[in-house]
Amino acid sequence: MNLINTPLMQSLSHFLDTTAYRSSVIADNIANIDTPGYHARDLDFRSQLASLVGTGQQQALPRVTEVAGLTERPDGNNVNMDREGLALGQTQLQFQAGVAFLKSEIHRLSQAIHEGAQQ
């Protein structure tokens, strides 16, 4: 195992991949806000991350399901722009937090390398 391929770095990578994928699912919902019969989709972010971290296995793509309990318009579409905007904002914050953790871990590894080289 090299210094960059640590379990924490792998977990952070999965975290960032999942948040980026969720952003694309939300963007699809927003793009289809006027499509008759379209139903909003999302992924269960917490269970997806728990399965990746808990098992240590990597899935190709998270499981996306239709969002239950949303009010349908007469055309059969149930995309709610307020919900999608909130979900997108939450996902962006999660992504930014993941990037901050990743930067912190890289900085920590860099310090360890530099301190080891000085001795």
PyMOL commands that set and color helices and strands:
alter all, ss='L'
color gray80, all
select helices_A, chain A and resi 7-31+45-55+81-118
alter helices_A, ss='H'
color red, helices_A
select strands_A, chain A and resi 41-43+64-66
alter strands_A, ss='S'
color yellow, strands_A
deselect
rebuild
show_as cartoon
